Amino acid sequence: MGSDDSYNFVFKVVLIGESGVGKSNLLSRFTKNEFILDSRTTIGVEFSTRTVQLDTFTIKAQIWDTAGLELSSF
């Protein structure tokens, strides 16, 4: 591992769900420790990363935020 890749594991997580349920705020809270009450609608896909230490392991999380899905009820 090089100096830019100093982690033991990488997890890629995709947040999916209906529009307006808080996927973007979950991402913002976990990666930046922010919560924005009047956040904008996600268009397309956005992602952010966070590196955490767990015991002797360094873990990098790549979290992808998707645009809301409109699911119809049957």
Backbone as CSV, one residue per row, in Angstrom:
resi,resn,N_x,N_y,N_z,CA_x,CA_y,CA_z,C_x,C_y,C_z
1,MET,0.829,-1.185,0.000,0.000,0.000,0.000,0.869,1.242,0.000
2,GLY,0.540,2.204,-0.843,1.271,3.453,-0.899,0.808,4.418,0.174
3,SER,1.411,5.570,0.229,1.061,6.541,1.256,-0.364,7.068,1.097
4,ASP,-0.866,7.162,-0.137,-2.230,7.616,-0.358,-3.246,6.515,-0.076
5,ASP,-2.816,5.275,-0.066,-3.707,4.141,0.139,-3.397,3.460,1.464
6,SER,-3.318,4.218,2.537,-2.928,3.649,3.822,-4.151,3.170,4.608
7,TYR,-4.815,2.152,4.094,-5.954,1.546,4.764,-5.913,0.042,4.541
8,ASN,-6.594,-0.688,5.425,-6.622,-2.143,5.331,-7.808,-2.653,4.516
9,PHE,-8.929,-1.962,4.623,-10.155,-2.394,3.950,-10.841,-1.192,3.320
10,VAL,-11.554,-1.446,2.213,-12.404,-0.440,1.578,-13.795,-1.030,1.462
11,PHE,-14.780,-0.293,1.938,-16.172,-0.690,1.792,-16.863,0.336,0.919
12,LYS,-17.602,-0.139,-0.072,-18.380,0.729,-0.946,-19.844,0.512,-0.600
13,VAL,-20.510,1.596,-0.214,-21.893,1.539,0.246,-22.728,2.438,-0.653
14,VAL,-23.873,1.937,-1.101,-24.783,2.723,-1.932,-26.055,2.966,-1.134
15,LEU,-26.417,4.238,-0.982,-27.653,4.607,-0.294,-28.767,4.706,-1.327
16,ILE,-29.794,3.895,-1.155,-30.941,3.934,-2.068,-32.209,4.085,-1.244
17,GLY,-33.222,4.641,-1.848,-34.497,4.811,-1.169,-35.312,5.879,-1.871
18,GLU,-36.513,6.079,-1.366,-37.410,7.063,-1.961,-36.882,8.474,-1.747
19,SER,-37.366,9.382,-2.550,-36.966,10.781,-2.474,-37.421,11.391,-1.147
20,GLY,-36.541,12.177,-0.527,-36.915,12.918,0.676,-36.816,12.166,1.982
21,VAL,-36.206,10.986,2.003,-36.146,10.210,3.249,-34.895,10.477,4.077
22,GLY,-33.901,11.199,3.533,-32.732,11.566,4.312,-31.427,10.896,3.937
23,LYS,-31.350,10.352,2.740,-30.106,9.689,2.305,-28.937,10.671,2.279
24,SER,-29.156,11.854,1.741,-28.085,12.855,1.649,-27.656,13.334,3.029
25,ASN,-28.612,13.514,3.940,-28.262,13.932,5.294,-27.531,12.833,6.053
26,LEU,-27.858,11.591,5.798,-27.123,10.479,6.404,-25.669,10.509,5.945
27,LEU,-25.463,10.715,4.658,-24.114,10.821,4.105,-23.369,12.011,4.709
28,SER,-24.011,13.157,4.748,-23.388,14.368,5.274,-23.052,14.228,6.758
29,ARG,-23.935,13.621,7.514,-23.707,13.445,8.954,-22.542,12.496,9.211
30,PHE,-22.465,11.410,8.465,-21.409,10.418,8.679,-20.050,10.912,8.202
31,THR,-20.002,11.620,7.076,-18.705,12.007,6.507,-18.217,13.380,6.954
32,LYS,-19.131,14.315,7.274,-18.719,15.678,7.633,-19.222,16.121,9.000
33,ASN,-20.006,15.264,9.665,-20.634,15.588,10.952,-21.499,16.848,10.840
34,GLU,-22.237,16.942,9.728,-23.149,18.061,9.489,-24.560,17.522,9.272
35,PHE,-25.548,18.337,9.626,-26.934,18.019,9.309,-27.567,19.287,8.768
36,ILE,-28.022,19.239,7.540,-28.570,20.418,6.870,-30.083,20.249,6.764
37,LEU,-30.820,21.139,7.423,-32.274,21.014,7.441,-32.906,21.214,6.068
38,ASP,-32.403,22.148,5.295,-33.002,22.418,3.982,-32.037,22.018,2.870
39,SER,-31.705,20.741,2.838,-30.756,20.245,1.835,-31.421,20.185,0.461
40,ARG,-30.595,20.240,-0.561,-31.088,20.221,-1.938,-31.296,18.778,-2.402
41,THR,-32.075,18.613,-3.436,-32.340,17.301,-4.012,-31.106,16.807,-4.763
42,THR,-30.771,15.542,-4.579,-29.642,14.944,-5.291,-30.052,14.657,-6.728
43,ILE,-29.224,15.095,-7.662,-29.454,14.801,-9.076,-28.322,13.892,-9.520
44,GLY,-28.660,12.715,-10.003,-27.635,11.748,-10.391,-27.086,11.040,-9.168
45,VAL,-25.755,11.048,-9.029,-25.092,10.345,-7.931,-24.000,11.237,-7.356
46,GLU,-23.881,11.248,-6.040,-22.788,11.941,-5.365,-22.138,10.941,-4.428
47,PHE,-20.868,11.167,-4.097,-20.249,10.279,-3.128,-19.261,11.028,-2.260
48,SER,-18.993,10.443,-1.108,-18.040,11.001,-0.163,-17.355,9.839,0.535
49,THR,-16.224,10.118,1.163,-15.484,9.055,1.844,-15.217,9.437,3.290
50,ARG,-15.010,8.420,4.087,-14.587,8.607,5.473,-13.687,7.441,5.841
51,THR,-12.619,7.744,6.542,-11.701,6.717,7.016,-11.830,6.632,8.528
52,VAL,-12.012,5.414,9.030,-12.153,5.196,10.472,-11.142,4.161,10.936
53,GLN,-10.787,4.259,12.188,-9.862,3.311,12.806,-10.677,2.365,13.684
54,LEU,-10.520,1.067,13.499,-11.196,0.057,14.300,-10.146,-0.929,14.769
55,ASP,-9.831,-0.874,16.046,-8.725,-1.647,16.614,-7.448,-1.317,15.842
56,THR,-6.832,-2.297,15.226,-5.584,-2.061,14.486,-5.820,-1.863,12.993
57,PHE,-7.078,-1.829,12.579,-7.407,-1.721,11.158,-7.838,-0.306,10.788
58,THR,-7.406,0.128,9.632,-7.869,1.386,9.057,-8.847,1.034,7.947
59,ILE,-10.059,1.568,8.063,-11.137,1.218,7.142,-11.587,2.472,6.405
60,LYS,-11.633,2.375,5.090,-12.100,3.478,4.257,-13.487,3.130,3.738
61,ALA,-14.436,4.031,3.942,-15.794,3.836,3.448,-16.047,4.823,2.318
62,GLN,-16.436,4.308,1.165,-16.872,5.136,0.040,-18.387,5.019,-0.004
63,ILE,-19.077,6.112,0.270,-20.531,6.077,0.374,-21.123,6.867,-0.785
64,TRP,-21.965,6.193,-1.542,-22.584,6.771,-2.732,-24.036,7.127,-2.421
65,ASP,-24.414,8.343,-2.745,-25.759,8.857,-2.522,-26.460,8.940,-3.872
66,THR,-27.568,8.245,-4.005,-28.297,8.218,-5.272,-29.490,9.158,-5.225
67,ALA,-29.978,9.536,-6.384,-31.207,10.320,-6.470,-32.356,9.457,-5.965
68,GLY,-33.375,10.084,-5.420,-34.505,9.351,-4.859,-35.248,8.526,-5.886
69,LEU,-35.742,7.405,-5.421,-36.540,6.519,-6.266,-38.008,6.751,-5.964
70,GLU,-38.795,6.904,-6.975,-40.236,7.024,-6.794,-40.843,5.644,-7.000
71,LEU,-41.227,5.018,-5.919,-41.799,3.676,-5.985,-43.313,3.778,-5.918
72,SER,-43.985,3.099,-6.809,-45.443,3.137,-6.801,-45.991,2.012,-5.936
73,SER,-47.084,2.293,-5.258,-47.743,1.287,-4.413,-48.738,0.503,-5.248
74,PHE,-48.874,-0.752,-4.927,-49.841,-1.594,-5.642,-51.037,-1.856,-4.789
